[in-house]
């Protein structure tokens, strides 16, 4: 349980740092990367809370959210490059 608490604390710090970067980022690309980090950090927090509570339903939520986050990352990258490869 101590490992889960340490992991939760580190993920909260990472989420706070990415929130700052999202607000103060110098470019749109920095803001998108920070938002992506924040989203996946929150997924990690949900996963660790699910492990701590021994809830199997949270893993389904984490799986679906990860796929949605991956697709959002692809679409934002496409939008930033304006469709060029």
SVG drawing of the C-alpha trace seen along z (x, -y; Angstrom):
<svg xmlns="http://www.w3.org/2000/svg" viewBox="-17 -32 25 39">
<polyline fill="none" stroke="black" stroke-width="0.4" points="0.0,0.0 2.9,-2.4 4.0,-1.9 0.6,-2.9 0.6,-6.0 4.0,-7.0 2.9,-6.5 -0.2,-8.6 1.8,-11.4 4.2,-11.4 1.4,-11.4 -0.3,-14.3 3.0,-16.3 3.3,-15.4 -0.3,-16.5 0.3,-19.8 3.5,-20.4 1.7,-19.7 -1.1,-22.0 1.4,-24.8 3.0,-24.0 -0.4,-24.0 -1.2,-27.5 2.3,-29.0 3.4,-27.1 5.1,-29.2 3.6,-27.4 0.5,-25.4 2.6,-22.2 3.8,-22.6 0.2,-23.1 -1.0,-20.0 1.8,-17.8 1.1,-19.1 -2.6,-18.4 -1.8,-14.9 0.5,-14.3 -2.3,-15.6 -4.8,-13.3 -2.7,-10.2 -1.6,-11.2 -5.2,-11.3 -5.6,-7.8 -2.7,-6.6 -4.3,-8.0 -7.6,-6.3 -5.8,-3.0 -3.9,-3.3 -7.1,-4.1 -8.7,-1.1 -5.8,1.1 -6.1,-0.3 -9.9,0.3 -9.6,3.7 -12.2,2.6 -12.1,4.5 -14.5,2.0 -11.9,-0.8 -9.6,1.2 -12.3,1.1 -12.6,-2.6 -8.8,-3.0 -8.7,-0.9 -11.4,-2.9 -9.9,-6.2 -6.5,-5.2 -7.8,-4.4 -9.7,-7.7 -6.6,-9.6 -4.5,-8.0 -7.0,-9.0 -7.2,-12.5 -3.4,-12.8 -3.3,-11.7 -6.0,-14.1 -4.4,-17.0 -1.1,-16.3 -2.8,-16.2 -4.5,-19.5 -1.2,-21.2 0.6,-20.1 -2.5,-21.2 -2.7,-17.8 0.8,-17.7 3.0,-14.7"/>
</svg>
